[in-house]
Each structure stands twice: as C-alpha cells, then as structure tokens.
Amino acid sequence: MNADKTDFSRVAIGLAIDVHRELGPGLLESAYEECLAYELQRSSIRFLRQEPVPITYKGLHLECGYRLDLLIEDRLVVELKSVDQLLPIFDAQVLTYMKLANKSVGLLINFNVPVLKMGLKRFVR
C-alpha cells in the first residue's frame, strides 16, 4: 500500500463497517476500538491507540489527559463513539483534537447505529 497516496479515511471506514457488520450496535466503545485496532493491524496499517494529545497554552506544555482513540498513519485522527446520537460537542472534540495534533483529516465514528453509514462524519481542516 502506497502510504503517500492512500486515503486512510476510506480504509478506516471500510474496516469500521466490517467491525459493525460483525458486532452490530449496542456494545461499549472500547469493544469497537479493540476490534478496529485488530483489523488495522491485520491490514498492516500503522496506528496508535489512546495517543496522548498535549495542550500548549502560552508556551506552557500541559498534559491534561486528552487522548486520541486512534491515530492512523500519523495523519488521520479517529474518534470512536457508541452513543444514541452524535451531538455537536463530538464534532468540536474531533476538530479540536485535529488542531492540537496538527492533523488535517479526522473521522467521527458512532457504532451505535443500525447502519454504520448513519454514524460517520469526516472532517478536513
């Protein structure tokens, strides 16, 4: 896989759909994260789980406990949810994580939907 030309958001969405088809809705976010990480590993895609995201405030480096659910190929921020509905605060969370991590593409994936397509949002900044 040519990492420079690959749209990893498409790859991640495809793998998330596979996980959702197998498990369906209704599980905890952590179960979906574990299964998606397994699929990413099987696909030989580089990723980090629960990657710390520090905040810099007026030159002060703060470790506040913020973590990216997944960081794929050091370019795609993925935030996973298993909630009744996606709220605007989740959009803000992804956009802020993208800004703090200096990444231009992000995905918000809610697994608690009948069809995963209904729980997907892609962000570009």
DSSP file (Angstrom, degrees, kcal/mol; ACC not computed):
  #  RESIDUE AA STRUCTURE BP1 BP2  ACC     N-H-->O    O-->H-N    N-H-->O    O-->H-N    TCO  KAPPA ALPHA  PHI   PSI    X-CA   Y-CA   Z-CA
    1    1 A M              0   0    0      0, 0.0     2,-1.1     0, 0.0     3,-0.1   0.000 360.0 360.0 360.0 125.0    0.0    0.0    0.0
    2    2 A N    >>  -     0   0    0      1,-0.2     4,-1.2     2,-0.1     3,-1.0  -0.679 360.0-164.3 -79.4 102.6    1.5    3.4   -1.0
    3    3 A A  T 34 S+     0   0    0     -2,-1.1    -1,-0.2     1,-0.3     5,-0.2   0.778  82.3  60.8 -62.4 -29.2    1.0    5.3    2.2
    4    4 A D  T 34 S+     0   0    0      1,-0.2    -1,-0.3    -3,-0.1    -2,-0.1   0.827 115.9  30.9 -68.4 -30.6    1.6    8.7    0.4
    5    5 A K  T <4 S+     0   0    0     -3,-1.0     2,-0.3     2,-0.1    -1,-0.2   0.482  93.4 110.5-107.1  -5.1   -1.4    8.3   -1.9
    6    6 A T     <  -     0   0    0     -4,-1.2     2,-1.2     1,-0.1     3,-0.1  -0.541  62.9-139.7 -78.6 133.8   -3.7    6.2    0.3
    7    7 A D    >>  -     0   0    0     -2,-0.3     4,-1.6     1,-0.2     3,-0.7  -0.774  20.7-173.0 -87.2  94.7   -6.9    7.8    1.6
    8    8 A F  H 3> S+     0   0    0     -2,-1.2     4,-2.8     1,-0.3     5,-0.2   0.701  77.7  65.9 -69.0 -18.3   -6.7    6.3    5.1
    9    9 A S  H 3> S+     0   0    0      2,-0.2     4,-2.4     1,-0.2    -1,-0.3   0.914 103.5  46.9 -67.7 -39.2  -10.2    7.7    6.0
   10   10 A R  H <> S+     0   0    0     -3,-0.7     4,-2.4     2,-0.2    -2,-0.2   0.914 113.6  48.2 -64.5 -42.3  -11.7    5.4    3.3
   11   11 A V  H  X S+     0   0    0     -4,-1.6     4,-2.3     2,-0.2    -2,-0.2   0.941 112.9  47.6 -62.7 -47.6   -9.6    2.4    4.6
   12   12 A A  H  X S+     0   0    0     -4,-2.8     4,-2.6     1,-0.2    -2,-0.2   0.897 111.7  50.6 -62.1 -41.5  -10.6    3.1    8.2
   13   13 A I  H  X S+     0   0    0     -4,-2.4     4,-2.5     2,-0.2    -1,-0.2   0.926 109.7  50.7 -63.0 -44.4  -14.3    3.5    7.2
   14   14 A G  H  X S+     0   0    0     -4,-2.4     4,-1.8     1,-0.2    -2,-0.2   0.910 113.0  45.3 -59.5 -43.1  -14.2    0.2    5.3
   15   15 A L  H  X S+     0   0    0     -4,-2.3     4,-2.2     2,-0.2    -1,-0.2   0.884 111.5  52.5 -68.8 -38.1  -12.7   -1.6    8.3
   16   16 A A  H  X S+     0   0    0     -4,-2.6     4,-2.7     1,-0.2    -2,-0.2   0.887 107.4  52.6 -64.3 -38.0  -15.1    0.0   10.7
   17   17 A I  H  X S+     0   0    0     -4,-2.5     4,-2.8     2,-0.2    -1,-0.2   0.910 107.8  51.8 -62.6 -41.8  -18.0   -1.2    8.5
   18   18 A D  H  X S+     0   0    0     -4,-1.8     4,-1.7     2,-0.2    -2,-0.2   0.927 111.3  46.9 -59.2 -44.9  -16.6   -4.7    8.7
   19   19 A V  H  X S+     0   0    0     -4,-2.2     4,-2.7     1,-0.2     5,-0.4   0.929 113.4  48.5 -62.2 -45.7  -16.5   -4.5   12.5
   20   20 A H  H  X S+     0   0    0     -4,-2.7     4,-2.7     1,-0.2    -2,-0.2   0.888 108.9  52.7 -64.5 -40.0  -20.0   -3.1   12.7
   21   21 A R  H  < S+     0   0    0     -4,-2.8    -1,-0.2     1,-0.2    -2,-0.2   0.879 115.0  42.8 -61.9 -36.9  -21.4   -5.8   10.4
   22   22 A E  H  < S+     0   0    0     -4,-1.7    -2,-0.2    -5,-0.2    -1,-0.2   0.904 129.7  23.2 -75.9 -42.9  -19.8   -8.5   12.6
   23   23 A L  H  < S-     0   0    0     -4,-2.7    -3,-0.2    -5,-0.2    -2,-0.2   0.784  89.2-156.0 -98.0 -31.3  -20.8   -7.0   16.0
   24   24 A G     <  -     0   0    0     -4,-2.7     3,-0.4    -5,-0.4    -1,-0.1  -0.154  38.3 -48.7  74.3-180.0  -23.8   -4.7   15.3
   25   25 A P  S    S+     0   0    0      0, 0.0    87,-0.2     0, 0.0    57,-0.0  -0.292 101.7  63.4 -80.5 168.8  -24.7   -1.8   17.6
   26   26 A G        +     0   0    0      1,-0.3     2,-0.2    57,-0.1    86,-0.1   0.387  69.9 111.6 104.5  -2.5  -25.1   -1.8   21.4
   27   27 A L  S    S-     0   0    0     -3,-0.4    -1,-0.3     1,-0.1     2,-0.1  -0.482  73.6 -86.0 -96.0 171.6  -21.6   -2.6   22.7
   28   28 A L    >>  -     0   0    0     -2,-0.2     4,-1.3     1,-0.1     3,-1.0  -0.422  35.8-115.1 -72.7 151.8  -19.2   -0.3   24.6
   29   29 A E  H 3> S+     0   0    0      1,-0.2     4,-2.5     2,-0.2     5,-0.2   0.860 114.1  62.6 -52.3 -39.6  -16.9    2.0   22.6
   30   30 A S  H 3> S+     0   0    0      1,-0.2     4,-2.2     2,-0.2    -1,-0.2   0.832  99.7  53.3 -61.2 -33.6  -13.9    0.0   24.0
   31   31 A A  H <> S+     0   0    0     -3,-1.0     4,-2.1     2,-0.2    -1,-0.2   0.921 110.6  46.1 -67.4 -43.3  -15.0   -3.2   22.3
   32   32 A Y  H  X S+     0   0    0     -4,-1.3     4,-2.8     2,-0.2     5,-0.2   0.894 111.7  52.3 -66.4 -38.5  -15.3   -1.5   18.9
   33   33 A E  H  X S+     0   0    0     -4,-2.5     4,-2.5     2,-0.2    -2,-0.2   0.929 109.6  49.2 -61.5 -45.0  -11.9    0.2   19.4
   34   34 A E  H  X S+     0   0    0     -4,-2.2     4,-1.8     1,-0.2    -2,-0.2   0.918 114.5  44.4 -60.7 -44.4  -10.3   -3.2   20.2
   35   35 A C  H  X S+     0   0    0     -4,-2.1     4,-2.1     2,-0.2    -2,-0.2   0.889 113.2  49.6 -70.6 -39.6  -11.8   -4.8   17.1
   36   36 A L  H  X S+     0   0    0     -4,-2.8     4,-2.5     2,-0.2    -1,-0.2   0.894 109.9  52.0 -66.4 -38.5  -11.0   -1.9   14.8
   37   37 A A  H  X S+     0   0    0     -4,-2.5     4,-2.5    -5,-0.2    -2,-0.2   0.900 108.0  52.4 -61.7 -40.6   -7.4   -2.0   16.1
   38   38 A Y  H  X S+     0   0    0     -4,-1.8     4,-2.4     2,-0.2    -2,-0.2   0.926 110.6  47.2 -60.1 -45.5   -7.3   -5.7   15.3
   39   39 A E  H  X S+     0   0    0     -4,-2.1     4,-1.5     2,-0.2    -2,-0.2   0.889 111.2  50.8 -66.1 -39.5   -8.4   -5.0   11.7
   40   40 A L  H  <>S+     0   0    0     -4,-2.5     5,-2.3     2,-0.2    -1,-0.2   0.920 111.1  48.9 -62.1 -43.5   -5.9   -2.2   11.3
   41   41 A Q  H ><5S+     0   0    0     -4,-2.5     3,-1.7     1,-0.2    -2,-0.2   0.916 109.1  51.9 -62.7 -43.9   -3.1   -4.5   12.5
   42   42 A R  H 3<5S+     0   0    0     -4,-2.4    -1,-0.2     1,-0.3    -2,-0.2   0.805 108.5  52.7 -61.1 -29.6   -4.3   -7.3   10.1
   43   43 A S  T 3<5S-     0   0    0     -4,-1.5    -1,-0.3    -5,-0.2    -2,-0.2   0.360 113.1-120.4 -88.8   5.1   -4.2   -4.7    7.3
   44   44 A S  T < 5 +     0   0    0     -3,-1.7     2,-0.5     1,-0.2    -3,-0.2   0.841  60.8 150.9  57.6  36.8   -0.6   -3.7    8.1
   45   45 A I      < -     0   0    0     -5,-2.3     2,-0.2    -6,-0.1    -1,-0.2  -0.860  47.6-122.8 -99.9 130.5   -1.6   -0.1    8.7
   46   46 A R        +     0   0    0     -2,-0.5    27,-3.1    -3,-0.1     2,-0.3  -0.519  46.3 152.7 -72.5 134.6    0.4    1.8   11.2
   47   47 A F  E     -A   72   0A   0     25,-0.3     2,-0.4    -2,-0.2    25,-0.2  -0.990  34.7-141.9-157.4 159.4   -1.7    3.3   14.1
   48   48 A L  E     -A   71   0A   0     23,-1.9    23,-2.1    -2,-0.3     2,-0.4  -0.968  16.6-144.7-123.9 143.4   -1.5    4.3   17.7
   49   49 A R  E    S-A   70   0A   0     -2,-0.4    21,-0.2    21,-0.2    20,-0.2  -0.871  77.9  -0.3-108.3 142.1   -4.2    3.8   20.3
   50   50 A Q  E    S-     0   0A   0     19,-1.8    -1,-0.2    18,-0.4    19,-0.2   0.893  82.8-172.2  50.2  47.4   -5.1    6.2   23.0
   51   51 A E  E     -A   68   0A   0     17,-1.3    17,-3.0    -3,-0.3    -1,-0.2  -0.579  23.9-117.0 -74.4 122.9   -2.4    8.6   21.9
   52   52 A P  E     -A   67   0A   0      0, 0.0    15,-0.3     0, 0.0    -1,-0.1  -0.311  23.2-158.8 -61.5 141.1   -1.9   11.5   24.3
   53   53 A V        -     0   0    0     13,-2.7    13,-0.4     2,-0.0    11,-0.4  -0.925  10.6-156.0-122.9 103.7   -2.6   14.9   23.0
   54   54 A P        -     0   0    0      0, 0.0     2,-0.4     0, 0.0     9,-0.2  -0.352   8.2-134.2 -76.3 160.6   -0.9   17.7   25.0
   55   55 A I  E     -E   62   0B   0      7,-2.8     7,-3.7    -2,-0.1     2,-0.6  -0.944   8.4-153.3-113.2 135.8   -2.1   21.3   25.1
   56   56 A T  E     -E   61   0B   0     -2,-0.4     2,-0.5     5,-0.2     5,-0.2  -0.954  15.0-178.6-109.7 119.4    0.2   24.2   24.7
   57   57 A Y  E >  S-E   60   0B   0      3,-2.7     3,-2.2    -2,-0.6    -2,-0.0  -0.949  71.0 -28.6-122.0 110.8   -1.1   27.3   26.4
   58   58 A K  T 3  S-     0   0    0     -2,-0.5    -1,-0.1     1,-0.3     3,-0.1   0.893 127.9 -46.1  50.5  44.7    1.0   30.5   26.1
   59   59 A G  T 3  S+     0   0    0      1,-0.3     2,-0.5     0, 0.0    -1,-0.3   0.361 112.3 124.1  84.0  -6.2    4.1   28.4   25.8
   60   60 A L  E <   -E   57   0B   0     -3,-2.2    -3,-2.7     2,-0.0     2,-0.6  -0.790  56.4-141.2 -92.6 125.2    3.2   26.1   28.7
   61   61 A H  E     -E   56   0B   0     -2,-0.5     2,-0.5    -5,-0.2    -5,-0.2  -0.768  23.9-171.2 -88.7 115.6    3.1   22.4   27.8
   62   62 A L  E     -E   55   0B   0     -7,-3.7    -7,-2.8    -2,-0.6     2,-0.9  -0.928  21.9-156.9-116.3 128.9    0.1   20.8   29.6
   63   63 A E        +     0   0    0     -2,-0.5    -2,-0.0    -9,-0.2    -7,-0.0  -0.877  25.0 165.7 -97.5 101.4   -0.7   17.1   29.8
   64   64 A C        -     0   0    0     -2,-0.9    -1,-0.1   -11,-0.4    -2,-0.0   0.324  58.1-100.0-104.3   6.6   -4.4   17.2   30.5
   65   65 A G  S    S+     0   0    0      1,-0.3     2,-0.3    -3,-0.0    -2,-0.1   0.580  70.0 148.2  89.1   8.0   -5.3   13.6   29.9
   66   66 A Y        -     0   0    0    -13,-0.4   -13,-2.7    31,-0.0     2,-0.4  -0.603  22.9-177.0 -77.7 138.6   -6.7   14.1   26.4
   67   67 A R  E     -A   52   0A   0     -2,-0.3     2,-0.4   -15,-0.3   -17,-0.1  -0.998  27.5-128.3-140.3 138.9   -6.2   11.1   24.1
   68   68 A L  E     -A   51   0A   0    -17,-3.0   -17,-1.3    -2,-0.4   -18,-0.4  -0.701  17.0-142.3 -78.9 132.9   -6.9   10.3   20.5
   69   69 A D  E    S-     0   0A   0     -2,-0.4   -19,-1.8     9,-0.4     2,-0.3   0.967  84.9  -2.3 -58.7 -50.6   -8.8    7.0   20.2
   70   70 A L  E     -AB  49  78A   0      8,-1.7     8,-2.6   -21,-0.2     2,-0.5  -0.999  55.9-165.8-141.6 141.9   -6.8    6.2   17.1
   71   71 A L  E     -AB  48  77A   0    -23,-2.1   -23,-1.9    -2,-0.3     2,-0.5  -0.965  21.9-157.1-124.3 111.9   -4.1    8.0   15.1
   72   72 A I  E >>  -AB  47  76A   0      4,-2.7     3,-2.4    -2,-0.5     4,-2.2  -0.796  67.4 -19.6-101.0 126.8   -3.7    6.2   11.7
   73   73 A E  T 34 S-     0   0    0    -27,-3.1    -1,-0.2    -2,-0.5   -26,-0.1   0.779 111.9 -76.0  50.4  33.2   -0.5    6.5    9.7
   74   74 A D  T 34 S+     0   0    0     -3,-0.3    -1,-0.3     2,-0.2     3,-0.1   0.728 130.3  69.1  54.6  25.9    0.3    9.7   11.7
   75   75 A R  T <4 S+     0   0    0     -3,-2.4    30,-0.9     1,-0.2     2,-0.5   0.547  78.6  69.2-141.8 -19.5   -2.2   11.6    9.7
   76   76 A L  E  <  -Bc  72 105A   0     -4,-2.2    -4,-2.7    28,-0.1     2,-0.5  -0.931  58.9-154.8-117.2 119.0   -5.8   10.6   10.5
   77   77 A V  E     -Bc  71 106A   0     28,-2.2    30,-2.7    -2,-0.5     2,-0.5  -0.775  14.1-168.3 -87.4 128.4   -7.5   11.3   13.8
   78   78 A V  E     -Bc  70 107A   0     -8,-2.6    -8,-1.7    -2,-0.5     2,-0.5  -0.977   7.5-170.9-124.3 122.4  -10.3    8.8   14.6
   79   79 A E  E     - c   0 108A   0     28,-2.8    30,-2.6    -2,-0.5     2,-0.3  -0.955  12.4-156.1-111.6 124.5  -12.7    9.4   17.4
   80   80 A L  E     + c   0 109A   0     -2,-0.5     2,-0.3    28,-0.2    30,-0.2  -0.780  14.2 176.0-103.8 143.3  -15.0    6.5   18.3
   81   81 A K  E     - c   0 110A   0     28,-2.8    30,-2.8    -2,-0.3    31,-0.2  -0.952  25.7-165.7-138.3 158.7  -18.4    6.6   20.0
   82   82 A S        +     0   0    0     -2,-0.3     2,-0.3    28,-0.2   -53,-0.2  -0.620  47.9 132.7-140.9  78.1  -21.2    4.3   20.9
   83   83 A V        -     0   0    0     -2,-0.1    29,-0.2     1,-0.1     3,-0.1  -0.799  68.8-109.3-129.6 164.2  -24.0    6.7   21.7
   84   84 A D  S    S-     0   0    0     -2,-0.3     2,-0.3     1,-0.2    -1,-0.1   0.886 100.1  -4.0 -62.5 -39.7  -27.7    7.2   20.9
   85   85 A Q  S    S-     0   0    0     28,-0.0     2,-0.4    34,-0.0    -1,-0.2  -0.994  74.5-107.1-153.6 150.6  -26.9   10.2   18.7
   86   86 A L        -     0   0    0     -2,-0.3    24,-0.0    -3,-0.1    22,-0.0  -0.653  37.8-158.6 -78.8 130.4  -24.0   12.3   17.6
   87   87 A L    >>  -     0   0    0     -2,-0.4     3,-1.6     1,-0.1     4,-1.0  -0.722  30.6-108.8-106.8 157.7  -24.0   15.7   19.2
   88   88 A P  H 3> S+     0   0    0      0, 0.0     4,-2.2     0, 0.0     5,-0.2   0.797 115.6  67.1 -55.4 -29.4  -22.3   18.9   18.1
   89   89 A I  H 3> S+     0   0    0      1,-0.2     4,-2.0     2,-0.2     5,-0.1   0.824  96.4  55.1 -62.2 -30.0  -19.9   18.6   21.0
   90   90 A F  H <> S+     0   0    0     -3,-1.6     4,-2.2     2,-0.2    -1,-0.2   0.876 106.1  50.7 -70.5 -37.4  -18.4   15.5   19.4
   91   91 A D  H  X S+     0   0    0     -4,-1.0     4,-2.6     2,-0.2     5,-0.2   0.944 111.1  48.8 -60.5 -47.5  -17.7   17.4   16.2
   92   92 A A  H  X S+     0   0    0     -4,-2.2     4,-2.5     1,-0.2    -2,-0.2   0.884 108.7  54.4 -60.2 -39.0  -16.0   20.1   18.3
   93   93 A Q  H  X S+     0   0    0     -4,-2.0     4,-2.6     2,-0.2    -1,-0.2   0.939 110.3  44.8 -60.8 -48.6  -14.0   17.4   20.0
   94   94 A V  H  X S+     0   0    0     -4,-2.2     4,-2.6     1,-0.2    -2,-0.2   0.936 114.1  48.9 -62.9 -46.7  -12.7   15.9   16.8
   95   95 A L  H  X S+     0   0    0     -4,-2.6     4,-2.1     1,-0.2    -1,-0.2   0.887 112.7  48.3 -62.0 -39.2  -11.9   19.3   15.3
   96   96 A T  H  X S+     0   0    0     -4,-2.5     4,-3.1    -5,-0.2     5,-0.2   0.918 110.9  50.2 -67.4 -43.2  -10.0   20.3   18.5
   97   97 A Y  H  X S+     0   0    0     -4,-2.6     4,-2.5     1,-0.2    -2,-0.2   0.908 110.1  51.2 -60.1 -41.5   -8.1   17.1   18.5
   98   98 A M  H  X>S+     0   0    0     -4,-2.6     5,-2.7     2,-0.2     4,-0.6   0.921 112.6  46.1 -60.5 -43.9   -7.1   17.6   14.9
   99   99 A K  H ><5S+     0   0    0     -4,-2.1     3,-0.9     3,-0.2    -2,-0.2   0.945 114.3  46.3 -64.5 -48.8   -5.9   21.1   15.7
  100  100 A L  H 3<5S+     0   0    0     -4,-3.1    -2,-0.2     1,-0.3    -1,-0.2   0.858 117.9  42.9 -63.6 -35.6   -4.0   20.1   18.8
  101  101 A A  H 3<5S-     0   0    0     -4,-2.5    -1,-0.3    -5,-0.2    -2,-0.2   0.467 109.1-125.0 -88.6  -2.3   -2.4   17.1   17.0
  102  102 A N  T <<5 +     0   0    0     -3,-0.9     2,-0.3    -4,-0.6    -3,-0.2   0.923  61.2 142.6  56.6  49.0   -1.7   19.3   13.9
  103  103 A K      < -     0   0    0     -5,-2.7    -1,-0.2    -6,-0.1    -2,-0.1  -0.902  45.1-153.0-118.9 148.8   -3.6   16.8   11.6
  104  104 A S  S    S+     0   0    0     -2,-0.3    21,-2.3   -29,-0.3     2,-0.4   0.595  74.4  53.9-100.0 -11.6   -5.8   17.8    8.7
  105  105 A V  E     +cD  76 124A   0    -30,-0.9   -28,-2.2    19,-0.2     2,-0.3  -0.977  58.6 171.0-129.7 138.5   -8.2   14.9    8.5
  106  106 A G  E     -cD  77 123A   0     17,-2.4    17,-3.1    -2,-0.4     2,-0.4  -0.981  16.6-152.1-142.7 154.7  -10.4   13.3   11.1
  107  107 A L  E     -cD  78 122A   0    -30,-2.7   -28,-2.8    -2,-0.3     2,-0.5  -0.980   1.8-161.2-126.1 140.3  -13.2   10.8   11.4
  108  108 A L  E     -cD  79 121A   0     13,-2.8    13,-1.9    -2,-0.4     2,-0.5  -0.991  17.3-173.5-116.6 120.2  -16.0   10.6   14.0
  109  109 A I  E     -cD  80 120A   0    -30,-2.6   -28,-2.8    -2,-0.5     2,-0.6  -0.961  11.0-168.7-123.6 117.8  -17.5    7.0   14.0
  110  110 A N  E     -c   81   0A   0      9,-2.8   -28,-0.2    -2,-0.5     3,-0.1  -0.923   2.1-173.6-104.8 115.1  -20.6    6.2   16.1
  111  111 A F        +     0   0    0    -30,-2.8     2,-1.4    -2,-0.6   -29,-0.2   0.575  66.6  87.3 -83.5 -10.0  -21.1    2.4   16.2
  112  112 A N  S    S+     0   0    0    -31,-0.2    -1,-0.2   -87,-0.2   -30,-0.1  -0.331  70.6  96.6 -91.0  56.8  -24.5    2.6   18.0
  113  113 A V  S    S-     0   0    0     -2,-1.4     3,-0.1    -3,-0.1     6,-0.1  -0.945  81.0-119.0-137.2 156.1  -26.5    2.9   14.8
  114  114 A P  S    S+     0   0    0      0, 0.0     2,-0.4     0, 0.0    -1,-0.1   0.903 107.6  24.3 -64.2 -40.3  -28.4    0.3   12.6
  115  115 A V  S >  S-     0   0    0      1,-0.1     3,-2.2   -91,-0.1     4,-0.3  -0.996  79.4-137.1-127.2 127.0  -26.2    1.0    9.6
  116  116 A L  G >  S+     0   0    0     -2,-0.4     3,-2.6     1,-0.3    -6,-0.3   0.800  99.3  71.3 -58.9 -30.9  -22.7    2.5   10.2
  117  117 A K  G >  S+     0   0    0      1,-0.3     3,-1.0     2,-0.2    -1,-0.3   0.821  93.2  58.8 -52.5 -31.5  -23.1    4.9    7.3
  118  118 A M  G <  S+     0   0    0     -3,-2.2    -1,-0.3     1,-0.2    -2,-0.2   0.644 106.3  48.4 -72.6 -15.3  -25.5    6.8    9.6
  119  119 A G  G <  S+     0   0    0     -3,-2.6    -9,-2.8    -4,-0.3     2,-0.4   0.122  89.7 104.8-113.2  20.4  -22.8    7.2   12.2
  120  120 A L  E <   +D  109   0A   0     -3,-1.0     2,-0.4   -11,-0.2   -11,-0.2  -0.856  35.3 170.5-110.1 137.0  -20.0    8.6   10.1
  121  121 A K  E     -D  108   0A   0    -13,-1.9   -13,-2.8    -2,-0.4     2,-0.4  -0.989  13.8-159.8-139.1 135.0  -18.6   12.1    9.8
  122  122 A R  E     -D  107   0A   0     -2,-0.4     2,-0.4   -15,-0.2   -15,-0.2  -0.935   9.0-163.3-114.4 137.3  -15.4   13.1    8.1
  123  123 A F  E     -D  106   0A   0    -17,-3.1   -17,-2.4    -2,-0.4     2,-0.4  -0.949   8.7-175.6-123.0 140.0  -13.6   16.4    8.8
  124  124 A V  E      D  105   0A   0     -2,-0.4   -19,-0.2   -19,-0.2   -20,-0.1  -0.999 360.0 360.0-132.9 131.3  -11.0   18.2    6.9
  125  125 A R              0   0    0    -21,-2.3   -20,-0.1    -2,-0.4    -1,-0.1   0.375 360.0 360.0-125.8 360.0   -9.3   21.4    8.1
